[in-house]
């Protein structure tokens, strides 16, 4: 029996790598959704709304493989009740790190899974608490200079250069990377499929 095709509505290399390591080879179709169109929402709600928009935009396209389910995800870091996406400048990334160091925030990832054939949708937000190291100004400067913080929600990664600046987490590690595998498994089941249906190797 052939695997259930999965479309990833995200340009994130980390999300793609997470799926591949779990035995899933998705088709990547980037949504092109303007992330700036939603403002003023609480962080968890913002993450889900953006995931929903990305998923719906891609699911409506003609190039979605027949029988595929479409996954939209978006991550937002909550610090002091504020939603932090990708910083727009190096100065903003450095400012954020000075605010985050020695403290903790919650990384919210919204997941929206849609079956275009039936119109059914399953959605969930996962939250993981991230405890940041008390990094020095020199470390912040060096990290921002690499460019990595400019491309990721919350201005940090746990699976890249920023990994050494995360002391510990409470919750799902994959969620911090940008996609919770246990959440995705639950959403797949809600749409009437089984998790191994997605495996393209194993």
Phi, psi and omega in degrees: 000133183283151182295156173287120182291139177240131174255127177262114182271058185203144177269003186291117176297328181292319178295319179298316180296323179297315179295316181298320181292339178267011175087017184242129178248093183279163166270130180263122174230112184283136188286325185074013181292137176282110184287347182277352187288343179252118180227152174083003179273151172300151188308311182295321179293321178298315180300317181290318180298318179294319177299318180297315180297315181296315180298312182296321181297317181284321181299334181278354185278157182281340186268011174288127181302144179303135177080002184281155167255149185246131181246122171249138179224151170208141182242142180220135175267130176260121177225123183056035178079000182259144179271123180244114175267220178281133177292146184273336181223164177297324179297318179294320179298318180293321179298316180299315182296325177294329178282328186275332190300138180074007183235185178228152176223174178245124178268113178262130173238121175274138178235127175230119182244126185233140173255101184300332182293324182253343184081002181285144181227139173234135186221151177197148173253135174247139179239133178232129179278129183244125179257117184269144176290157178275075186286155181277166176300321181296321178294318178299314180300315181295319181294313180298325181296337178288340181088346184302316183296341183283346187252005187225149178300135178080358178066028177209158170235157174255346185248019181220214182298330182282355184302325182288345181264004176251111186284320177195165177228157174237108182129200186280122178300317182298330180298325179290329176289334175131000182200117180275116180295318177298323177294315180299320178301316179297318181294321178299318179294322179297332179272006174091014179247171176248148184305315180296344177301333183276343185295128174258354172211159180149000000 
